[in-house]
Amino acid sequence: MSLNREEVIKLENKWIAPVFHRRPVVAVRGRDAILWDANGKQYVDCMAGYGAAFLGHCNPKVVEAVKAQAEKLLACHGSIYAEARAELLKQIERIAPKGLRKIFLSNSGTEAVELAFKAARKYTGKREIIAMMRGFHGKTLGALSATWNPKYRAPFEPLLPGVKFVPYGKAEKVREAVTPDTAAIIVEPVQGEGGIYVAPEGYLEELREICDQHGIILIFDEIQTGFGRTGRLFAYEHWNVLPDILCLAKAAGSGVPIGVTLTPDEVLGGFSIGEHSSTFSGNPLACAAAAATIEVLVEGRLWEKAEALGSLFKGLLSRMAEKYRVVREVRGLGLMLGVEYRFDILDVLNGLLERGVITLSSGTRILRFLPPVSITEAQIEYVVEKLEECTRLLEEGKMKS
Ligand SMILES: Cc1ncc(COP(=O)(O)O)c(C=O)c1O
């Protein structure tokens, strides 16, 4: 590295908008579930690029595909056909849900949601969107309108008119919120940013029914849950309910930015030239990364591994949780897990970091784990052991809370 650790921190702090909760880690290298700091310290990475590195850091097949594509072609606008894009579509054809046969490739999750809203409005001719309390769909103005946390929205209002929030998991509240102008219902099968809340039994089925009854578009935001994370290729498979629009991103490109909006033929197929576009849509490098990601995922049936590792991880967390009053609940599916505490967990997050574990939080009291599927059983045991150390200190009042 040409810059030393302190120089990196200084430059980033000076230039980057202060919107990130910074951790004192300067990443230089990653492999599977391990991230190395510039000072040589290694971490078990249960953040994994906020869920993007689901296969693990620098999966060799993805790296190889990216390298090969980088030598061939880096820029290719959607108005020119590209081999790498078609290769990705061949892979998507293997996994796309039944009936969803039109796609737009974008660059992030929030963009995938933006287009889902545009598509729902155009197709139905209606305007309103029903979104869920605690839901998170991104931070560009359209997606932000359906992101619940008032802290994210308030400084930027007015946002899209006609977005209503109802409590997550309560289909009857959705029914009450429907009007003749409802275009779409957007929901995460497992709420991620909101705190790892899994859809209760029967909920998604009932939303499907409401949408069918009223001609409403059902959007599943699987940006965090998709691509194996929850122990199924897509989380909706846990309930066997199909959406009208599926939004994907994060793990899709193993860290190379890509967003995906999948719809039935007649929804995106009804768009005309220029009604939506993006310079980087279907960028060859992103396509090569995503095609390799899907190939590795599908060939290894890695969602099954996520389910098995997730069940080990959750079991250990639950056993730990039983011993400590400060822990309220452990929840989640597959490798998307949350531990809710009764107190602020900032010191637990920092304590874990000191002990070589990177994790995320959802709000101030929920610890979130989004480890790669290449995490080992021994690494999971290490993470829980270190979490128990921090939890004990919190319980004994030896950690601030
Ligand atoms: C469920 C969900 N939707 C949308 C987004 C926004 O994705 P991006 O950060 O790629 O814009 C996220 C990101 O965390 C997410 O978890």
The ligand as an SDF file (V2000), in Angstrom:
LIG
                    3D

 16 16  0  0  0  0  0  0  0  0999 V2000
  -33.8020   -4.3120    2.1370 C   0  0  0  0  0  0  0  0  0  0  0  0
  -32.9520   -3.2480    1.5270 C   0  0  0  0  0  0  0  0  0  0  0  0
  -33.4400   -2.5130    0.5100 N   0  0  0  0  0  0  0  0  0  0  0  0
  -32.7080   -1.5590   -0.0800 C   0  0  0  0  0  0  0  0  0  0  0  0
  -31.4300   -1.2730    0.3360 C   0  0  0  0  0  0  0  0  0  0  0  0
  -30.6350   -0.2040   -0.3490 C   0  0  0  0  0  0  0  0  0  0  0  0
  -29.6020   -0.7760   -1.0830 O   0  0  0  0  0  0  0  0  0  0  0  0
  -28.3300    0.1080   -1.4950 P   0  0  0  0  0  0  0  0  0  0  0  0
  -27.6200    0.4520   -0.2260 O   0  0  0  0  0  0  0  0  0  0  0  0
  -27.5400   -0.7980   -2.3930 O   0  0  0  0  0  0  0  0  0  0  0  0
  -28.8480    1.3040   -2.2120 O   0  0  0  0  0  0  0  0  0  0  0  0
  -30.8850   -2.0050    1.4030 C   0  0  0  0  0  0  0  0  0  0  0  0
  -29.5300   -1.7000    1.9050 C   0  0  0  0  0  0  0  0  0  0  0  0
  -29.1690   -1.9800    3.0100 O   0  0  0  0  0  0  0  0  0  0  0  0
  -31.6610   -3.0120    2.0040 C   0  0  0  0  0  0  0  0  0  0  0  0
  -31.1970   -3.7400    3.0290 O   0  0  0  0  0  0  0  0  0  0  0  0
  1  2  1  0
  2  3  1  0
  2 15  2  0
  3  4  2  0
  4  5  1  0
  5  6  1  0
  5 12  2  0
  6  7  1  0
  7  8  1  0
  8  9  2  0
  8 10  1  0
  8 11  1  0
 12 13  1  0
 12 15  1  0
 13 14  2  0
 15 16  1  0
M  END
$$$$
